[in-house]
């Protein structure tokens, strides 16, 4: 009788707890989302620095426009990726 009760309790406990794989998946999602946010922040910083370089005369307007266009395209792709990640959850 004790074995039956212990078996039922063990199965019941396992059905309510998460496996380590679930924790790992949640952790990977968190790290991945954190990395995407960090990269977005970095690209925005680069855009600000490029604006400052133009203001200080370190680069010309053609170079500035080309860099901003590249950074904006990258930023748009990252924001689309972030929106996709949110919808996958």
Residue, then its C-alpha position, 0 to 999 in steps of 0.5 A: x500500500x505504501x508503494x502505491x501511495x508513494x508512486x502516486x505522489x511521485x507521479x503527481x509531483x513530476x506532473x507539476x514541476x518543470x524539467x531542466x529543459x524548460x528552465x534552459x529554454x526560458x533562460x536561452x529566450x531571456x539571453x537571446x532577447x537581452x542580446x537583441x536589445x543590447x545590439x539595438x542599443x549599440x546601433x542607436x549609439x553608433x547613429x548618435x556618434x555618426x551625427x556627432x562626427x558630422x557635427x564636429x567635421x570629422x566626416x562629410x555629409x555623403x559619408x554621414x548619409x551612407x552610414x546613417x542609411x546602413x545603420x537605419x537598415x540594420x536597426x529596422x531588421x533588428x526591430x523586426x526580429x524583436x517583434x517576431x520574437x515577441x509574437x513567438x512567445 
